[in-house]
Amino acid sequence: MYHRIVILGCAGSGKSTLSRALSDKLGLPIVHLDRLYWNANWQMKDKSDFTQNVAEAINEECWIMDGNYLSTAPARLASADLTIFLDTPRWLCLTRVIKRTLIYYKRNRPDMPTGCNERFDWDFLTYVWSFNRTHRPRLMDVLKDHHGLLVTLKSPREARAFIKSLEGNS
């Protein structure tokens, strides 16, 4: 079975939701890369600290890592037994980001570090809307060099079916 899983995709694609479902099913700890990247009040950590924290997490025996952070992707992918790419339609990603902003507005989401309260951010919404044009090609370049097991899920239905396929395999 899987012991190290990387989950990639646009913001709002369902990375954290899938991470929690897989953690419940397989008993693996979750490493939310956003928690390693951000300090309180949306202040970025020093790049070397972030890279070191990711390297330490990679060295653990088992994990589920959600987040793109392409600078660390090669090392994470090389250590993973499974990589999942959530290739979710942008309208769904944007809808989910807006929904979670409304739900958690001025509060902390469970997958974020303390002090990074949810906020309305036009730049972030633009990032989500333009992800397929501006960021997906770089992600696909990283994935084309990956030789491990890669599963692409294009919808919530496919994600649920994938989790169900793990029945009896945990």
C-alpha positions as CSV (number, residue, x, y, z in Angstrom):
1,M,0.0,0.0,0.0
2,Y,1.0,3.6,-0.2
3,H,3.1,5.2,2.5
4,R,4.1,8.5,0.9
5,I,1.6,10.5,-1.2
6,V,1.9,13.8,-2.9
7,I,-1.2,15.7,-3.9
8,L,-1.0,18.5,-6.4
9,G,-3.5,20.8,-8.1
10,C,-4.9,24.3,-8.2
11,A,-6.1,26.0,-5.1
12,G,-9.7,24.8,-4.5
13,S,-9.2,21.6,-6.4
14,G,-9.7,19.5,-3.2
15,K,-6.1,18.8,-2.1
16,S,-6.8,19.2,1.6
17,T,-10.1,17.4,1.4
18,L,-8.6,14.5,-0.4
19,S,-5.6,14.5,2.1
20,R,-8.0,14.2,5.0
21,A,-10.0,11.4,3.4
22,L,-6.8,9.5,2.5
23,S,-5.4,10.1,6.0
24,D,-8.6,8.7,7.5
25,K,-8.5,5.7,5.2
26,L,-4.8,4.9,5.3
27,G,-3.8,6.3,8.7
28,L,-1.1,8.5,7.3
29,P,-0.2,11.9,8.7
30,I,-0.8,15.0,6.6
31,V,1.8,17.6,5.9
32,H,0.1,20.7,4.6
33,L,2.9,22.6,2.8
34,D,1.1,25.9,3.4
35,R,1.8,25.4,7.1
36,L,5.5,25.0,6.3
37,Y,5.6,28.0,3.9
38,W,3.7,30.7,5.9
39,N,4.2,32.4,9.2
40,A,1.4,34.3,10.9
41,N,-0.2,37.2,9.0
42,W,0.6,35.6,5.7
43,Q,4.3,36.3,6.1
44,M,6.5,34.0,4.0
45,K,9.1,32.0,5.8
46,D,12.7,32.3,4.7
47,K,13.1,30.1,1.6
48,S,15.9,28.1,3.2
49,D,13.8,27.4,6.3
50,F,10.9,26.2,4.1
51,T,13.2,24.0,2.0
52,Q,14.7,22.5,5.1
53,N,11.3,21.9,6.7
54,V,10.1,20.1,3.6
55,A,13.3,18.0,3.5
56,E,12.7,17.0,7.1
57,A,9.1,16.1,6.3
58,I,10.2,14.0,3.3
59,N,12.5,12.0,5.5
60,E,9.7,10.8,7.7
61,E,8.6,7.2,7.1
62,C,5.1,8.0,5.9
63,W,3.1,11.1,4.9
64,I,0.6,12.7,2.7
65,M,1.9,16.1,1.4
66,D,-0.6,18.5,-0.2
67,G,0.5,21.6,-2.0
68,N,2.3,22.5,-5.2
69,Y,5.4,24.6,-4.3
70,L,7.2,23.5,-7.4
71,S,10.7,24.3,-6.0
72,T,10.3,21.3,-3.7
73,A,8.3,19.1,-6.1
74,P,11.2,17.0,-7.5
75,A,12.4,15.9,-4.1
76,R,8.8,15.1,-2.9
77,L,7.9,13.3,-6.1
78,A,11.1,11.2,-6.0
79,S,10.2,10.0,-2.5
80,A,6.5,9.4,-3.1
81,D,5.0,6.0,-3.9
82,L,1.9,7.8,-5.3
83,T,1.4,11.2,-6.8
84,I,-2.2,12.5,-7.3
85,F,-2.9,15.4,-9.6
86,L,-6.3,17.0,-9.1
87,D,-7.0,18.4,-12.6
88,T,-10.3,20.0,-11.5
89,P,-12.1,22.5,-13.7
90,R,-11.3,26.1,-12.9
91,W,-14.9,27.1,-12.3
92,L,-15.1,24.5,-9.5
93,C,-11.8,25.6,-8.0
94,L,-12.9,29.2,-8.0
95,T,-16.3,28.3,-6.5
96,R,-14.7,26.4,-3.7
97,V,-12.2,29.1,-2.9
98,I,-15.0,31.7,-2.7
99,K,-17.0,29.3,-0.6
100,R,-14.2,28.6,1.9
101,T,-13.4,32.4,2.0
102,L,-17.0,33.0,3.1
103,I,-17.0,30.1,5.6
104,Y,-13.7,30.9,7.2
105,Y,-13.6,34.7,6.7
106,K,-11.3,36.3,9.3
107,R,-10.7,32.9,10.9
108,N,-8.1,30.2,10.5
109,R,-8.7,27.2,8.2
110,P,-7.6,23.9,9.7
111,D,-4.9,23.4,7.0
112,M,-3.3,26.8,7.5
113,P,-0.9,28.0,10.2
114,T,-2.2,30.0,13.1
115,G,-2.6,33.6,12.3
116,C,-3.3,33.2,8.5
117,N,-6.9,34.1,8.7
118,E,-9.0,33.7,5.6
119,R,-9.4,36.9,3.6
120,F,-10.9,38.1,0.3
121,D,-7.9,38.5,-2.1
122,W,-8.4,39.5,-5.7
123,D,-4.9,38.5,-6.6
124,F,-5.5,35.0,-5.3
125,L,-8.8,34.7,-7.1
126,T,-7.0,35.8,-10.3
127,Y,-4.4,33.1,-9.6
128,V,-7.1,30.5,-9.4
129,W,-8.9,31.6,-12.5
130,S,-5.7,31.8,-14.6
131,F,-4.1,28.6,-13.1
132,N,-4.6,26.4,-16.2
133,R,-3.0,29.0,-18.4
134,T,-0.2,30.3,-16.2
135,H,0.8,27.6,-13.6
136,R,-0.5,24.3,-14.9
137,P,2.0,24.1,-17.8
138,R,4.9,24.4,-15.2
139,L,3.3,21.7,-13.1
140,M,2.9,19.5,-16.1
141,D,6.6,20.0,-16.9
142,V,7.5,18.7,-13.5
143,L,5.1,15.7,-13.8
144,K,6.4,14.7,-17.2
145,D,9.8,14.0,-15.7
146,H,8.2,12.0,-12.9
147,H,8.5,8.2,-13.3
148,G,6.5,7.1,-10.3
149,L,2.8,6.2,-10.0
150,L,0.7,9.1,-11.1
151,V,-3.1,9.2,-10.8
152,T,-5.0,12.1,-12.3
153,L,-8.4,12.9,-11.0
154,K,-10.6,15.3,-12.8
155,S,-13.7,15.6,-10.7
156,P,-15.0,15.0,-7.1
157,R,-16.7,11.9,-8.4
158,E,-13.3,10.5,-9.6
159,A,-11.8,11.4,-6.2
160,R,-14.6,9.6,-4.3
161,A,-14.2,6.5,-6.6
162,F,-10.4,6.5,-6.0
163,I,-10.9,6.6,-2.2
164,K,-13.5,3.8,-2.5
165,S,-11.0,1.7,-4.6
166,L,-8.8,1.7,-1.6
167,E,-11.4,-0.3,0.5
168,G,-9.7,-3.2,2.1
169,N,-6.3,-1.9,1.2
170,S,-5.6,0.2,4.2
